[in-house]
């Protein structure tokens, strides 16, 4: 049989390259766009929940922290995450994201768990635990923002993420600074004993 004849017979389902048969895969652009929209919507819903969790934890720090630096950071976190939450809520209600709001604050399991562990802490013990745990959560959020910035399809969502990155980076830097300060303070108190 002639190769042209074989090739023309197999072309609809197979592609012949240098004598090797390779299955051709066609991606439906409509399905691809729908998948991107679903991914963006899921990311918006998760971001709403994360921002509510950070605001919830910031409120706990404002109420219970014994350190003014922690309280100042909590105020800044509340302001920044309120702004980020507003952006995500706008995207969600405009049809870009999930239509349901996540509900009560602190559905985020890390925030719920941290809140439970903080319940019996006070003073410097509260501050140290709050800072170290929120630092881990904030680092995760920062890494997530940077990663998702590259994969987001919606331009408005990409802009909201781009604007959130410096705010989260600033909070992260402040948390690291406060953590070092609290460690030095604890070391100094132990030497005085």
C-alpha positions as CSV (number, residue, x, y, z in Angstrom):
1,X,0.0,0.0,0.0
2,X,1.2,3.5,-0.8
3,X,2.4,5.7,2.3
4,X,0.3,8.6,1.1
5,X,-2.8,6.4,1.0
6,X,-2.1,5.1,4.5
7,X,-1.4,8.6,5.8
8,X,-4.6,10.0,4.3
9,X,-6.5,7.2,5.9
10,X,-5.0,7.6,9.4
11,X,-4.7,11.4,9.5
12,X,-8.1,12.1,11.1
13,X,-7.1,10.2,14.3
14,X,-3.3,9.8,13.9
15,X,-0.5,11.9,12.8
16,X,2.4,10.2,11.0
17,X,5.8,11.7,11.7
18,X,8.9,10.0,10.5
19,X,7.2,6.7,10.4
20,X,6.0,7.0,14.0
21,X,2.3,7.2,14.7
22,X,1.3,9.9,17.2
23,X,-2.3,10.4,18.4
24,X,-3.3,14.0,17.7
25,X,-5.1,15.8,20.6
26,X,-7.4,18.7,19.9
27,X,-8.3,21.0,22.8
28,X,-11.7,22.6,22.5
29,X,-11.1,26.3,23.1
30,X,-14.6,26.6,24.8
31,X,-13.8,23.9,27.3
32,X,-10.4,25.4,27.9
33,X,-11.9,28.8,28.6
34,X,-14.5,27.2,30.9
35,X,-11.8,25.4,32.8
36,X,-9.8,28.6,33.3
37,X,-13.0,30.4,34.5
38,X,-13.7,27.6,36.9
39,X,-10.1,27.8,38.2
40,X,-10.4,31.6,38.6
41,X,-13.7,31.2,40.5
42,X,-12.3,28.6,42.8
43,X,-9.3,30.8,43.5
44,X,-11.5,33.8,44.2
45,X,-13.6,31.8,46.7
46,X,-10.4,30.5,48.4
47,X,-9.0,34.0,48.6
48,X,-12.2,35.4,50.2
49,X,-11.9,32.7,52.8
50,X,-8.2,33.4,53.4
51,X,-8.7,37.1,53.7
52,X,-11.5,36.6,56.2
53,X,-9.2,34.3,58.2
54,X,-6.4,36.8,58.3
55,X,-8.9,39.5,59.4
56,X,-10.3,37.3,62.1
57,X,-6.8,36.5,63.4
58,X,-5.8,40.2,63.3
59,X,-8.8,41.0,65.4
60,X,-7.8,38.4,67.9
61,X,-4.3,40.0,68.1
62,X,-5.8,43.5,68.6
63,X,-7.9,42.2,71.4
64,X,-5.4,40.0,73.2
65,X,-1.8,40.9,72.3
66,X,0.4,42.5,75.0
67,X,2.8,43.9,72.5
68,X,2.2,47.2,70.7
69,X,4.1,46.1,67.6
70,X,1.8,43.1,67.2
71,X,-1.3,45.3,67.6
72,X,0.0,47.8,65.0
73,X,0.7,44.9,62.6
74,X,-2.8,43.6,63.3
75,X,-4.3,47.0,62.3
76,X,-2.3,47.0,59.1
77,X,-3.3,43.4,58.3
78,X,-7.0,44.3,58.9
79,X,-6.7,47.3,56.5
80,X,-4.8,45.4,53.8
81,X,-6.9,42.2,53.9
82,X,-10.1,44.3,54.0
83,X,-9.0,45.9,50.7
84,X,-8.1,42.5,49.2
85,X,-11.4,41.0,50.4
86,X,-13.3,43.9,48.8
87,X,-11.5,43.2,45.5
88,X,-12.3,39.5,45.6
89,X,-15.9,40.2,46.7
90,X,-16.3,42.5,43.7
91,X,-15.0,39.8,41.4
92,X,-17.3,37.2,42.9
93,X,-20.4,39.3,42.7
94,X,-19.6,40.4,39.1
95,X,-19.9,36.8,38.0
96,X,-16.2,36.2,37.7
97,X,-16.0,34.1,40.9
98,X,-18.2,31.8,42.9
99,X,-21.6,33.3,43.6
100,X,-21.8,32.2,47.2
101,X,-19.9,34.1,49.9
102,X,-17.9,31.9,52.2
103,X,-20.0,32.8,55.3
104,X,-18.7,33.3,58.8
105,X,-15.1,34.4,59.2
106,X,-12.4,31.8,60.0
107,X,-13.6,28.8,58.0
108,X,-10.0,28.4,57.1
109,X,-8.9,25.4,59.0
110,X,-5.4,26.8,59.9
111,X,-7.1,29.9,61.4
112,X,-9.6,27.8,63.3
113,X,-6.9,25.5,64.7
114,X,-4.7,28.5,65.7
115,X,-7.6,30.2,67.4
116,X,-8.2,27.1,69.5
117,X,-4.6,26.9,70.5
118,X,-4.5,30.6,71.3
119,X,-7.6,30.4,73.6
120,X,-5.6,29.6,76.7
121,X,-2.5,31.8,75.9
122,X,-1.8,35.3,77.2
123,X,1.0,37.8,77.2
124,X,4.2,37.1,75.4
125,X,3.2,33.4,75.0
126,X,0.1,34.6,73.0
127,X,2.2,37.0,70.9
128,X,4.9,34.4,70.1
129,X,2.4,31.8,69.1
130,X,0.3,34.2,67.1
131,X,3.3,35.7,65.2
132,X,4.9,32.4,64.4
133,X,1.7,30.7,63.1
134,X,0.5,33.8,61.2
135,X,3.9,34.0,59.6
136,X,3.6,30.5,58.3
137,X,0.1,31.2,57.0
138,X,1.2,34.5,55.4
139,X,4.2,32.8,53.7
140,X,1.9,30.3,52.2
141,X,-0.5,33.0,51.0
142,X,2.4,35.0,49.5
143,X,3.7,31.9,47.6
144,X,0.2,31.1,46.4
145,X,-0.3,34.7,45.1
146,X,3.0,34.6,43.2
147,X,2.2,31.2,41.7
148,X,-1.4,32.0,40.7
149,X,-0.4,35.4,39.2
150,X,1.1,33.4,36.3
151,X,-1.9,31.1,35.7
152,X,-4.8,33.4,36.2
153,X,-6.9,34.0,33.0
154,X,-9.1,36.9,34.1
155,X,-7.3,40.3,33.7
156,X,-9.3,41.8,36.6
157,X,-8.3,39.0,38.9
158,X,-4.7,39.2,37.8
159,X,-4.7,42.9,38.6
160,X,-6.2,42.2,42.1
161,X,-3.5,39.5,42.8
162,X,-0.8,41.8,41.5
163,X,-1.9,44.5,43.9
164,X,-2.1,42.0,46.8
165,X,1.4,40.7,46.5
166,X,3.2,43.8,47.9
167,X,0.7,44.1,50.8
168,X,1.3,40.5,51.8
169,X,5.0,40.8,51.3
170,X,5.0,43.8,53.6
171,X,3.0,41.9,56.3
172,X,5.4,39.0,55.9
173,X,8.4,41.2,56.4
174,X,6.9,42.8,59.5
175,X,6.0,39.4,60.9
176,X,9.6,38.2,60.5
177,X,10.9,41.4,62.2
178,X,8.5,41.0,65.1
179,X,9.4,37.3,65.5
180,X,13.1,38.2,65.8
181,X,12.2,41.0,68.3
182,X,10.1,38.6,70.4
183,X,12.9,36.0,70.3
184,X,15.5,38.5,71.5
185,X,13.0,39.7,74.2
186,X,12.5,36.1,75.4
187,X,16.2,35.4,75.5
188,X,16.8,38.6,77.5
189,X,14.1,37.7,80.0
190,X,15.7,34.3,80.5
191,X,19.1,35.8,81.1
192,X,17.6,38.1,83.8
193,X,16.3,35.1,85.8
